């Protein structure tokens, strides 16, 4: 499980050091791909297989599902962690997420999100306001 918020930097070669507490779950490598709201998602290999199965079950006759799958899979890159706990963030993914030097790495239970820090600050402020104002109970069916 991935939890917490961490400030990190991309090095000149586009490598990102992942938080030490995330590394055990990623010892067999990970997959990094496009996420929603122009962040990146990082999945453990086990979780990636689950995500891949879910996306593969989407109906091919639905244009939105096809476009989602294309974007999700075409951008995906499997990455081993090096001895320093770094992964390479491919150029296309760095452009998609507007990553330059300062990034925020966020644990979101089953996945890691990687954000340009300036974008994260805006997204997090919106999320905090929404969270603080919720009066209903979140249900497993997705209702709020």
N, C-alpha and C positions, 0 to 999 in steps of 0.2 A: 504494500500500500504506500502511496506517495502522498506526503502531507508537507505543507509549509511553503514559504516564499523566500527566495534566495536571490541576491544580487550577484551577477557574474559578468564577465567580459568575454567577448570573442577575441581570440588572438589574431594576428595578422594573416594566418593561414585559414581562418574560418573555423577554428576548433573551439569547442565549448567544454569547459570543465563542469561535469554534473556534480551536484551535492553528494558528499561522501555517504550520507544516509540512504541515498537512492541506489548506490552502486551494487549492493549485494543482489538486489532484484534484477539487475541488468547484467549480471556476470556472463550470461550467454549471449550478450549483444542486445540490440534494440532496433526498432524501426522508427524513423522520423519521417513525418509527412505533413502536409498542409492541414491546418485546423480551421475551425470557424473563427470569424472576426479577425482574420489575418494573423493568427498566432501559429505556432507549430505544435504538433502533437508528437510525443515520444512514447512508444509502447514497448514493454518487455516483449520478448519473442512469444511467450505464452499468450499474453494478452493480444498481440498482433494477430495470432491465428484466430482468436475469437472474433476480433473486429473484422478480419478478412471474411470469415464465414457469414457474419451479419450482413456486410455490404454485398457479398455474393448472392445472398438470398433476395435482394431487392429485385423487383420485376424489370426485366430487360425491355419490356414494352413501354415503360414509363420514361420519357425523355429526361425528367429531373433525376431519376435514379441512375440512368446511364451517365449523365454529366457528373453526378456526384462520384460515381465509381471511377470514371476517367480521371478526375482531378485527384481523388484520394490515392489511387494506385499509381498513376503515372509519376507523381511527385515522390512517392515513397522510396526511401533509401535505407537498406539495412546497414547498421554500423556496429562495429565492435568497439568496446571501450579500450583505450590504450592504458598503459601502466599508471598514467596520471589521472585516469578517470575521465578522459576527454573523448568526445565524439566529433567527427567532421560534419559540419553543417553545409550541405551542397549550396553552390551559388544560387540556383533557382529558388531554393527554399529561403535563403537569406533575403533575396529580393522580395519574395511573396510576403514575408513578415516584416519587411523594412528593418532588418537587423543590421546594425552597424557595430558599435563597440559595446555599449552598455545594454545588457539584457537582464530580464527577470525570469527566473525559473520557478514555476509554481507546481506543487504537487496537488493533483485533483483526483485523489483516491486511486483509480485504476490507470491513470495516465499522467504524464508530465506535460505541461504547457510551457512553451518558450515564447516570450514576448519582447519586443523592443520596449525598454523601460518606460519611455515617454508614453507609448500607447497603453501599456499596462496601467499606468497611473490613472488615465482617463477611464479605462474599462473597469478598474477596481472601484473607483469612486462611484460610478453608476451602479455597479453590483452591490456595493455597500448600502447605497440609498434604497435600492429595491429590497434588499434583505431586511433592512431596519423597518421597512414599512409593511412587510408581509403580516397579514392578520389571519389568513386562512392556513389550514394545514396542508402541506404538500402530500399528495397521495402517490402511491406507486403507479397509478394509471396516468400520471403526468399532469393532473389537474392542480390548480393552485387556488 
